[in-house]
Amino acid sequence: MHDYGKIIDYDTQYDYAHIENGHQEMIRLGFEESFANKIADSIKIFDKKDHLENESIEIRIVSSADACSHLVGPWVSLYWHENPDTSFETIMKENVRKLGGEWDLKVTIPEAIKAYQQLHDDAMLHAEGTVRRI
């Protein structure tokens, strides 16, 4: 659900209308309304990326998993695909911004921090080093 808006309309991906549409789609597919409500409300909180360490364990798990996935998944390739006219230098600067900000704001589970700290540090060094060399 977190990326539902991106799938529907990239340019308006954070519009709350997409959350409501996803909410209605979940109900149409047979999910309990109370569950669909919880998911929609959680996505609104999650997308704010503000003090998530104080949120429910479900939000903290999803937030941590999403941020950590950008360290091991195809995020850079997807970002480049979504922004084909963006220079390599700009993409690497965006990596530094996104990886740094996500780590600080979204990774709230101690086990995730322990498991991904080295990957994060290596990714930041590589991205920052690339930006300096360009």
C-alpha positions in Angstrom: 0.0 0.0 0.0 2.9 2.4 0.7 3.8 2.6 -3.0 0.2 2.3 -4.3 0.1 5.9 -5.4 3.4 5.6 -7.3 1.9 2.7 -9.3 -1.3 4.6 -10.0 0.1 8.0 -10.8 3.8 8.8 -10.2 3.4 12.5 -10.2 0.7 12.5 -7.5 1.9 9.5 -5.6 1.6 11.1 -2.2 -1.9 12.4 -2.7 -4.2 11.0 0.0 -6.8 10.2 -2.7 -4.6 7.2 -3.6 -4.7 6.0 0.0 -8.5 6.2 0.0 -8.7 4.4 -3.4 -6.4 1.7 -2.0 -8.6 1.5 1.1 -11.7 1.0 -1.1 -9.9 -1.6 -3.2 -9.0 -3.6 -0.1 -12.6 -3.7 1.0 -13.7 -4.6 -2.6 -11.3 -7.5 -2.5 -12.8 -8.8 0.8 -10.6 -7.4 3.5 -12.4 -6.4 6.7 -13.2 -2.7 6.8 -11.5 -2.3 10.2 -8.3 -3.8 8.7 -8.5 -1.6 5.6 -9.0 1.4 7.9 -5.9 0.5 10.0 -3.8 0.1 6.8 -4.9 3.4 5.4 -4.3 5.3 8.6 -0.9 3.6 9.0 0.2 4.6 5.5 -0.7 8.3 6.3 1.5 8.1 9.4 4.3 6.2 7.6 4.4 8.6 4.7 5.0 11.5 7.0 8.4 9.9 8.1 8.3 11.9 11.3 9.2 10.4 14.7 8.2 6.9 13.6 10.1 5.4 16.6 7.0 6.4 18.6 4.5 4.6 16.3 3.0 1.1 16.4 5.2 -1.9 15.9 3.6 -2.5 12.5 4.5 0.9 11.2 8.0 0.6 12.6 8.5 -2.8 11.0 7.2 -1.6 7.6 9.2 1.6 7.8 12.4 -0.1 8.7 11.9 -2.8 6.0 11.2 -0.2 3.3 14.3 1.8 4.2 16.6 -1.2 4.5 15.3 -2.6 1.2 16.8 0.4 -0.6 20.2 -0.8 0.6 19.9 -4.2 -1.0 17.2 -4.0 -3.7 17.1 -2.4 -7.2 16.3 1.1 -5.8 19.1 2.8 -7.7 18.1 1.1 -11.0 14.5 1.9 -10.5 15.2 5.5 -9.6 17.3 5.9 -12.7 14.5 4.2 -14.8 11.9 6.6 -13.3 14.2 9.6 -14.0 15.9 8.8 -17.3 17.0 12.4 -18.0 18.7 12.7 -14.6 22.5 12.9 -14.6 24.6 10.2 -12.8 25.9 12.9 -10.5 22.4 14.0 -9.5 21.3 10.4 -8.9 24.3 9.8 -6.7 23.5 12.9 -4.7 20.0 11.7 -4.4 21.3 8.4 -3.1 23.2 10.2 -0.3 20.1 12.3 0.5 17.7 9.4 0.5 19.8 6.8 2.2 20.9 9.3 4.9 17.5 10.6 5.6 15.7 7.3 5.5 18.2 5.7 7.9 17.7 8.5 10.4 13.9 8.8 10.0 12.6 5.4 9.1 14.8 2.6 10.5 13.4 2.3 14.0 13.9 -1.5 14.7 17.1 -2.2 16.6 17.5 -5.5 14.9 17.3 -3.8 11.5 19.9 -1.2 12.5 22.2 -4.0 13.7 21.7 -6.1 10.5 22.0 -3.2 8.0 24.4 -0.7 9.6 27.4 -1.9 7.7 25.5 -1.9 4.4 24.3 1.6 5.1 27.7 2.9 6.0 29.3 1.2 2.9 26.5 2.6 0.6 27.0 6.1 2.0 30.8 6.0 1.6 30.4 4.7 -2.0 27.8 7.3 -2.9 29.5 10.2 -1.2 32.9 9.2 -2.8 31.3 9.0 -6.2 29.7 12.4 -5.7 33.1 13.9 -4.7 34.9 12.4 -7.7 32.4 13.6 -10.3 
